[in-house]
Structures are given as C-alpha cells and as structure tokens.
C-alpha cells in the first residue's frame, strides 16, 4: 500500500522519473530519477545513499518522507550538483529521500 503523500508536488515529480541504479547497486535502496526534475530514493537501511550528480548543474532541495504515512519530515537541506555525494539516513529507519531541482 502506498500512503498519501502530504506534498502534492511529489507525485507530479515522480510521474516524470524512471528507475535507475545507484552506485554500487545496494540491495536495500531503490531509486527513480530525472536529471531535469530530481530523484526519489527509498532507503530501507541505516546506510547513507550514494548519488552521482557529476555532469549536472544547479542545486537540489533534499526532503525526507516517512514511508509509513507519507508525511514530509522536519529538516531540509540543499545539495549542489556537479559531483558524487552521500546522503545520510538521519532517522536510522526506512525513509524516502526526495531531491527536487531548484
């Protein structure tokens, strides 16, 4: 079951994304992406997510969603494109990481 997401822009962004492999193909992380729109990553581990933003320009807003209820969690960060990056799992529980291009 997919819970309702509290931010309506999430589904709009997801509809333009396609599955892709994260660096190292971790068994407990799955990703959708579109370099023009952003990325959605389901992280089912306590490990950080590795994401290669090499060759891209701009900045991404990073938000986290609770996969149980679809609510956007407190705290937001920004990541500059242009290099590989790691996004820490702040909750140490399964989470959805949503990067939207700004």
Secondary structure, 3 states (H helix, E strand, C coil): CCCCCCCCHHHHHHCCCEEECCCCCCCCEEEEEECCCEEEEEECCCCCEEEECCCCCCEEEEEEECCCCCCECCCCEEEECCCEEEECCCCCCCEEEEEEEC
